[in-house]
Amino acid sequence: MGERNGDQQSLPNRRLFLTLGIGAFVVASLPRAIQPGRRVIRRTAPVMGTVAELAVVHHNPRYAQRAIDAALDALRWVDRTMSRFRGDSDVGRANRLAAAQPVVVGQPTADVLVEALRWAEASGGVFDPCLANAVALWDVERRIAPPSDIDVRRYANRRFYQRLEVDYRADGAPVVVFRDRDLAIDLGGIAKGYGVDRAVDALREWGIRNALVNVGGDLYALGVSQDGDPWEIGIRSSSDRDRITHTVKVTNRAIATSGDYEQFFEHAGRRYHHLLDPVTGAPRRSPIHSVTVSADSCITADAAGTAIFGCPADRARQLVTATSPGTRIEHIG
């Protein structure tokens, strides 16, 4: 499941790390070798229900800030288009209407849904993008006790993803149809990754060759750091946020972490987190608390991490290898 670095490491001196450090990752920097004219321009902003952190290596801070503006615009567009919390988004309209009639969605939403369904099929439904009603029932950021067993059983073992259809009208417009009235889309396990990819595309369009985009545990490392070496990503401990359990060096590659340690509540000695088991309709029971995956794209890393969280090690490896060759499990904590 990826090599461990042995004993956990304390976070190094602040001089050796960029201030990108919200969520699962911290990012190493080695100022001893900064190349002339290479500066790191950073910004954080709320988006997609979390905090986006961007760092651009460029000699012109004003130009870099404009490129960051474009990247944030891309993230906000994905949020407006695919959030289940917006009634006017593609997902919001589908959840409201698609059980009664086909609902036209944009091609990007259709593409993300098709990719989500691919992971759902490959995982045997462990990853299911159609559990929005169960997610809303558990509402782990507000609850202090589990919902009733009767309410939970309503959404258990329903295989909702098999009742979602993505099709096309005669004019080529993508449409979504629900074949179950309890089905509702939640792209929380994949849309952030897609948003990161779109943000990176926006930076590339501005000619940026070296940057980081981190959105709530979904990260893409573009090019190299300001010292010319690969970006070094430190993965925080799931039990002690001031410690690093593993480091990964990456260039033009995505990393995503799924875990039970940020969105949860505790009741009667048990932690109830946001990653649901479609078989039980309740949070997945797992002896692990986080899994970190790397891939060529962030949408793949995001979906893979969500799909394999809580899986036995052999099953997790098989799933990742069969579904996305080149994707790697970097760390389990």
Secondary structure as GFF3:
##gff-version 3
##sequence-region A 1 333
A	DSSP	beta_strand	9	10	.	.	.	ID=ss1
A	DSSP	three_ten_helix	14	16	.	.	.	ID=ss2
A	DSSP	beta_strand	25	28	.	.	.	ID=ss3
A	DSSP	three_ten_helix	31	33	.	.	.	ID=ss4
A	DSSP	beta_strand	39	47	.	.	.	ID=ss5
A	DSSP	beta_strand	50	58	.	.	.	ID=ss6
A	DSSP	alpha_helix	61	82	.	.	.	ID=ss7
A	DSSP	alpha_helix	90	97	.	.	.	ID=ss8
A	DSSP	beta_strand	103	104	.	.	.	ID=ss9
A	DSSP	alpha_helix	107	122	.	.	.	ID=ss10
A	DSSP	alpha_helix	132	138	.	.	.	ID=ss11
A	DSSP	alpha_helix	149	153	.	.	.	ID=ss12
A	DSSP	three_ten_helix	160	163	.	.	.	ID=ss13
A	DSSP	beta_strand	164	168	.	.	.	ID=ss14
A	DSSP	beta_strand	174	178	.	.	.	ID=ss15
A	DSSP	alpha_helix	191	205	.	.	.	ID=ss16
A	DSSP	beta_strand	211	215	.	.	.	ID=ss17
A	DSSP	beta_strand	218	222	.	.	.	ID=ss18
A	DSSP	beta_strand	231	236	.	.	.	ID=ss19
A	DSSP	beta_strand	243	250	.	.	.	ID=ss20
A	DSSP	beta_strand	253	259	.	.	.	ID=ss21
A	DSSP	beta_strand	264	267	.	.	.	ID=ss22
A	DSSP	beta_strand	270	273	.	.	.	ID=ss23
A	DSSP	beta_strand	276	277	.	.	.	ID=ss24
A	DSSP	beta_strand	282	283	.	.	.	ID=ss25
A	DSSP	beta_strand	290	295	.	.	.	ID=ss26
A	DSSP	alpha_helix	298	308	.	.	.	ID=ss27
A	DSSP	alpha_helix	313	323	.	.	.	ID=ss28
A	DSSP	beta_strand	328	332	.	.	.	ID=ss29
###
